[in-house]
Amino acid sequence: MPRDKIILECSDCKNRNYFTDKNRRKHPERVEWKKYCPRCNAHRMHKESK
């Protein structure tokens, strides 16, 4: 299957908050979403980690 599991981490505190999947054939680049970080207590940009 082309869908792989990824981990999203906060760009400020580097806390790994979210686990999701994505289609690597359609989106080979790293994803970046604005999501809520409970450690920062605010909405921050979350990037795909290795």
C-alpha positions in Angstrom: 0.0 0.0 0.0 1.2 3.5 -0.7 0.0 4.9 2.6 2.7 5.1 5.3 2.4 6.1 9.0 3.9 9.4 10.0 4.5 11.3 13.3 3.9 15.0 13.6 6.0 17.0 16.0 5.6 20.6 17.2 8.0 23.0 15.6 8.4 25.0 18.9 8.8 22.4 21.7 9.6 19.3 19.5 7.0 17.3 21.3 5.6 14.4 19.2 1.8 14.8 19.5 0.0 13.3 16.5 0.2 10.0 14.6 -1.4 9.8 11.1 -0.8 8.4 7.7 -0.3 9.9 4.2 -0.1 8.8 0.6 3.6 9.0 -0.3 3.0 8.6 -4.0 0.8 11.8 -4.2 2.7 13.8 -1.5 6.4 12.8 -1.3 7.4 16.0 0.4 7.1 16.4 4.2 3.7 17.6 5.4 3.2 20.6 7.7 -0.1 21.3 9.5 -1.3 23.8 12.1 -2.5 21.7 15.0 -3.0 22.1 18.8 0.0 21.4 21.0 -1.0 20.5 24.6 2.5 21.2 25.9 2.6 24.7 24.4 -1.2 25.2 25.1 -1.6 26.8 21.7 -2.0 26.1 18.0 1.4 25.6 16.4 2.8 24.3 13.2 3.5 20.6 13.3 6.0 19.0 10.9 6.5 15.4 9.8 9.4 13.9 11.7 11.7 11.1 10.7 
